[in-house]
């Protein structure tokens, strides 16, 4: 009975540790941790791409709207 209780407690601890641990996303090139929601690593690696095939747009979107006729 004692060993069964210890086994159950260890099993619960392992399962909790597995599901409560949230690993930090790291860059595969320089192994630096990702800073908040920045899409680009300081080494230049891009963490995420847009779902569509539109090219990346850099800068303020309001500036590009003012340049259009």
N, C-alpha and C positions, 0 to 999 in steps of 0.2 A: 504494500500500500504506500509506503514511504517513497519508494523508487518511482512509482506511477505518478505521484504528486510532483516530485522533482522533474520528471520527464515532461509533464503537462506544463509546468511553469517555464521550463526552458523552451519548449515548443512555442508557447505564447510570446515569450520575449523575442525569439528569432523571427516570428511572423510580424510582430509589431515593428521590429527594427527594419525588416525588409520593406514594409509599406510606408513607414514614416520617414525614412531617409530619402532626401531629395538631393541627388548629386548636382554639382555645378557644371553647366555646359562649358566645355573647354575648346579652344582652337586646336584642330588637329595638326597644324603646322608648327606653332610655337608653344603650345600647351598652356597658354595664358587663359585665365578664367574670363568668361564673357561678362562685361560690365553692363548691368541692368538690361536695357533693351536695345543697345547699340547693334546695328546690323553688320558693322564692319569691324574686324579686329585691328589693332594697331599695326600688325604685320601685313595687313591688306586682305586677309581671308574674309570672304563674304559669308556670313552665317545663314542668311535666308535670301531667297529670290522671290520676286513677285509671282503670283499664280498665272498671270497672263504673259503674253510675249512682248508687251510694251517695253521700250527701253527705259533705263533708269532716268529719273528726273532729279537733278540736283539743284539746290537753291530754294528760294522762296517761290511757291507757286503763284503768288500775287504778282511778282515781278514779270513772270512770263506772260501773264494775262494782259499786263499794261503794254508790252511790246507788240502784241498782236494788233492788226488794224481793225 
